[in-house]
Amino acid sequence: MTRRYWNINLEEMMQAGVHFGHGTRKWNPRMAPYISAKRKGIHITNLTRTARFLSEACDLVFDVASRGKQFLIVGTKNKAADSVARAAIKARCHYVNKKWLGGMSTNWSTTETRLQKFRDLRTEQKTGRLNRLPKRDAAMLKRQLSHLQTYLGGIKYMTGLPDIVIIVDQQEEYTALRECITLGIPTICLIDTNCDPDLADISIPANDDAIASIRLILNKLVFAICEGHISGVEVGQHFYWQIGGFQVHAQVLITSWVVIAILLGSATLVVRNPQTIPTDGQNFFEYVLEFIRDVSKTQIGEEYGSWVPFIGTMFLFIFVSNWSGALLPWKIIQLPHGELAAPTNDINTTVALALLTSVAYFYAGLTKKGLGYFGKYIQPTPILLPINILEDFTKPLSLSFRLFGNILADELVVVVLVSLVPSIVPIPVMFLGLFTSGIQALIFATLAAAYIGESMEGHH
């Protein structure tokens, strides 16, 4: 586990009263290593050790959050309830801040049944079905809903046992702690001088009675969780397969075939029954073809006809790759390292497209002028022949880096938005992705056509 800096300040902890423990008569001898002194009948916690264990806890929750695991924060006493709720909502964690119902985790099947009942009642209330019931039945169900909201409101979206539990007061939440120990769920526990530090996986010695102390500890943990969530959003993360003696980029392979299937399937459906007066899909594809012809003619000139398939393939492959790879397959096909990604978010793919454009560049010149095409490369001296050829061959590589950078930036924005709304991609974001995909495809296809036109005209 990598150690990080979490800006844990001893002076800040003193101002929050983290160092104040319980009275000297009310303490657990096992807390002796965490106590530095006695003042006016109370124990003083060693803040150096508090900072050390808090830092370890922050490192742990960061790593767990970066892997997308679930957290549960438990703190039911009045002083901690509001702070627990605010912290959990900020970190997008589950929480219990009213009462820990016995067996909430060890008897998870019963808890799951209650949660389903709670969700059903919430749905009925939102749709207005409760108001259409007889008053007596409606009042009974509303009381039941209120009761469930009080005790299960913080875990209403929890679909399974948490991966790690943060407990604010060991004495107050002893039942919850014992259940976690029984199930083997890792725990981080805020412990005062009257607690047993050996029960939790990570015990943070601190004042569990002062609101400021509780809030400070929770804020540090929540910050680490939020940082972990952000670090878990990785752009350009790749997964490879070994096929024979070759290493194959799995995301590129899968999504490329999806793209090819989409293009071939769409084209087949459109030309299967062509109409004299185009309608619907045929009309749309004719519009796309006309658009690609215009781009090719503008950049290449009157001899553009034979290059329309190449420019069109470039444009459509990039456009559909971005759209399908970056938006459509989310949450549909899971790979060992994230979900499917657009082929164009891999620098190898974009370089391959650029090199294909380089080949087309020389092919266009040779087709037009034959071997005489290389005459321009020996000017002003034949010594420059290999340098001039290399310069022209690598010129389209700027396309790949430009496309790669744009894809990464757009994918980062969209992934962050989707991480905030995991199940539903808002329609405006999808249209934004469609627009940016179109712009990137147009830039690449236009510049590729411009290079081909330059080769055919003989400019250097």
N, C-alpha and C positions, 0 to 999 in steps of 0.2 A: 504494500500500500504506500503510494507516494505521499510524502509529507509536503504540505503547502502552508503558506502564510495566511492567517485569518484575522490579522489586526486585533489580537486579544490584548487589551490594555489593562494593566493592574490598577492604575489610577481610576479608570472608568469603572472597574469592578468594585473598588472601595466606595466610590460615590453612590453606587447602586446598593450598597450594603450586602454584597455577596459574602463578605467575610464573617458576618455575624452568625453564630451558631445558637444552640439551645443552652439552657442553664447547665451549670456543671453537675447538678444532681441528676439531670435527665440526658444521659448520653450513653452511647454504645462503645464499650472499650475497643472494639475493632476499628473505630474511627480515629484512634490515637495517632496513627501515622499522618493523618490529614489535618490535625489540630496543631497550631503553632503556639498558642498562648491562652491564658485565662485572664479576662478583664471584667471586673465588677460582677462576678458570679456567672459569667457566660463564657463559652468557649469561642475562640477566634480561629476561623478556618485558614489554613495555609493557602494563600492565593496563588502561589507559584505552582503548587500541585493542581489547583483548580484550573489554571491556564493550560497546564500540560494535558490534563485529561479532556478538557474542552476542545483543545486542538486535535487530539486523537479522534474525538467524536465527530468533529467537523470533517476530518479526512475520511472517516468511515461513511458518513451520510453522503458526502460528495461522490465517492466511488459507487455507492449503491444507487444513487439518483442518476448517475451517468449511464447506468445499465437499465434504466426505466423501471426500477422496482417500486413497490408500494410502501408507504409509510403510514403509521398510525400514531397520533399524539394523544396521550391520556393525561388529563388533569381535571379532576372533578370538584375540588374545593373552590369556594366562592372567590377567593383571591386570585386563583389561576384560571378560572373558567373563560373569562373574556380574552385574556392573553393567548390561551390555547386556541380558541376559535379563530382569532385574527391571524395567528402564526400559521395555522393549518391552511386557512384559505389562501394566504399569500403564497405558501409553498405548494399549493394544490395537493395537500395531504388529507387523509381521513382523520377524524378526531372524535374523542368522547370527552365531553366537558360537563356532563350533568351527573350521571351515575353509571358506574360499571355494573352491568347486569351479570350476575353469576353465570358462568358458562358461555359468555358471549363469544369466546374464541374456541374453547375446548368442545363446546357443543355447537359447532358452526352450522350444522344442517338446520337446527332450529332457528338460529339467528338469520340464516338465509331465507327461511320461510317467512319470518317476520318482516324482513326487508322487502320481499316480494309483495306482501300484503300492504306495506307502507307505500310502495310505488303504485300499486293498483288504486289505493285510496287517493293518492295525489293526482293520478290521472283522472279519476272520476270527479274530483273537485275542480280541476282545471277545465274539464269539458262540461261542467254544470250538471252532471248526472245526479249529484247528491241533492241538489235543489229540487229535483223532480220527484224525489222520494217522499213518502209520508214524513211529517215533521218529527215524529218520535224516532223513526229509523235514521233519518238524516242527522238528528242531534246525537244519537248513539255513535254513528260512524265518525262524526266530526270530533267527538271526544276521544275516540280511539285514534284518529289521525293526529290529534294534538299530543296525545300521550306518546305515540311512536315518533313524532317530530322531536319531542323533548329528549328522548333517550337514544334514538337512532338517526337523528337528523344529520349528524356529522359523518356517518358511515353509509349514507343512502346510496352512494355510487360504488361502494366496495363490492367486488365480485369474488373475492377469495381472502384467505388469511393474509395479513400484512407480512412483508419481508423483514421489516424492522420496526420496533415499537419504542417510542420516546415517552418516558414516564416522568412527570413533574415531581411527584411526592411519593417516595417509596412507602411510607407508613400509610398514607391515605389510599394508595392504589395497590396495596399488597395482594389483593385477589387477582388483579390484572397481571401483576408480576409473576405470581405463581403459575398462572395459566400459560404465560409465555415460556416459562422455564419447562413446564410439562411438554409443550409442543416443540420446544427447541427453537423458538423464535428469538433472534438476537435482540437485546434490550439496551437502551441508553437511559440511565436513571439519574435524576437530580437528587442527591442525598444530603441531608443535614447531619448534624453531629449525633442524632439519636437513631441513625439508620445502620444497616448492615451493608458495607461496601462490597461484600463478596457475592451478593445475589445477582447483580446485573453484569452484563458483559463489559460495559463501560460505565463506571460510576463517576459522576461529576460532583465533587464536594462543594456545596453552595447553600446559601440561605433559601430554603423552600417556603418561607412564610412572607417575605417582602415581595410586593408586586414588582418593584423595580428590578430586583434580582432575578425573578422568574422571567420577566420580559427580556432582560439582557441575554440570559442564557439561550432562550428560545430564538431571539433575533439572530444570534451567531449561527445556530443550527439551521435556521430557515435560510439564511444567506448561503450557507454551504449547499443546502439542498437545491436552491434555485440555480446556483452556479453549476451544480452537477447536471441539472436538467438541460441547461444551455449547452454544456460540453457534450452531452449525449447526442445533440443534433450535429451529425457529421456530414459534410458535403464532400462528394467525390470518394466516398468509402467504397472499396472495390472487393469483389469476391471472385475467385478464380477456380476453374476446374482443370484437372489434368486429364486430357483426352489423348491417349497414345503417348507420344513423346512431346506433345505440345501443351503449352499453358494457355487456356482459353478464358477470356473475360466473360464470366457467366451472365452478368447483367446486360452486357452488350449483345451477347448471343441471343438471350431470350427476347429482349425488347426489339432487337433487329428483326427477328422472325415475326414478332407481333406487328411491327411496322410494315414489313413486306406483305404479310397476310392482309392487313388493312388496305394497303394500296391496291394489291391484286384483286381482292374481293370487291372493293368499291368499283374499280375499273370494269370488272366482269359484269357486275350488276347493271352498270350504266350502258354498256355497249351490247348487252344481250338482246335488247329490243329497241334499237334506235328509232326515233321519231323524226319526221320531216320538220315539224315544229317542236323544238326541244322543250321538255317540261321537267320540273323537279330536279332530280339528280343529274340527268343528262345536261340540263341547262347550267347547273352549277359547275360540272366538269368542263363544259365548253368555255365557261367564263375563266376558270383556272388555266386552261390551255391557252386561251387568248392572252391572258396576263403574262404567262411564261414566254409566249411568242414575242410580245412587246418588249419584255426585258431583253431577250436574246437579240432582237432586231436592233434595239437601241445601242447595245454594247458591241455587237459583232458586225453589223452592217447587212447588206443585201444577201450575203451568203450564209445567213443564220439558220436556214431550214434544217440542215443535217445536225445542228447542234442543239436543237430544241429538246430532244430526248435526254441528252446529258444534263443540260441546265435544269430541266424539269425534274429529273431524278434527284439532283442535288437539293433543289428547293423542297421537294415533297419529303425526301428522307429526313432532312434536318427538322422541318416543320412538324411532321408526325412523330418523329423520335422525341423531340422536346415535349410535345403534348402528351403522348402516351407514357413516356418514361417518367416524367416529372409529376404527373397528376393522376392519370387513370389507375395505375396498378397499386396505389397506396392501399394498404390493409387487405389486399386481395391475395398476393403471392408473397410469402415471407421467405427471405433468404437468411442464411446464417449471419450475415452482416447487413442488417437493415432490409429495406424493401427494394424493389426494382428501381433502377435509375436510368435516365436517358443515356443512350450510347454516346451522345455528344458531350456528356460531362466527364468523359475519359479522354485525356490528352492524346492517347494513342489513336483513338478513332478520329479526332479532329485533324491530327497530323496525317493520317491515312487519306482523309478527304482532300487535304491540301496537296499531298503528293500525287493523288489522282488528277487533280487540276494541273499540276506540273507536267504530267505525262500528256494530258490533253493539249497543253500549251505547245509542246514540241510537235505533237502529232498534227496539230492544225497548221503549223508552219511548214512541216515537211510535205503535207498533203497539197498545200498551195504552191510551194516553190521547189519541191524536191530537195536534192542535196545542196542546191544553190542557197538554200535557207541559211546554211552555216557560214555563208560568206560574210555576214555582218559580224560574226564573232571573231574574225581574224583582223578586224580593223581596230586600231591603226597598225597593229603588229600581230603576227601569228602566235607570238609568245603568250598573248592574253586569251587564247582560245579556251583552255580549260577554266580559267577564272571567269570569263564571260558566260560560259555555259552553266557553271555552278551558280552564278549570280541569278540567272534567269530561272534555273531549276528550283532554287530555294525561295524565290520571291513570293510564291503563294503561301509559304509557311506562316506569314503574318496573318493570313486568314484563320489558321488553326488557333493561334494564341488569342486572337480577338474573339473568336467564337467560344473558345474554352472559358475565357474570363467572364464573358457575358452569361454563359450557362451557369457557372458557379454562383455568381451574384444573384441571379434570379432564383436558382434552386434554394439558396440559403434563405431568402426572404419567404418563399412559399413554404419551406419545411418548418420554419419558425412559426408561421401562422397556423399550419396544420397541427403542430405540437400543442398549440393552445386550444385548438378545437379538434381533438383526435379523430372523431367519428365522421364529422360532416365538413367538407370543404365548402366554404361560402361561395355562392355563385359568382359574385364580383371578382373573387380571387382567381377562379377558373377562367373568366374572361380576360383577366390581366395576363394569366399564363398564355392564353391563346394569342393575345396581342404581341407579347414579347417573343413568343416562338416564331410568329410570322415575320417580325422585324429581323431577327437573327438569320432566319432562312433567306430572307430577301437580300440582306447584306452579303452573305456568303455567295449566293447564286449570282448576284449582280457583279461582284468583283471577279468571280470565276469567269463569267462571260466577258468582262472587260479584258482580262488577261488573254483569253483566246482571240478576241478581236485585235488586240495589240500584236499578237504573233502573226495573224493573217495579214496585217497591214505592213509588217516588217519593221516596226519601230523597235528601237533598243534604248 
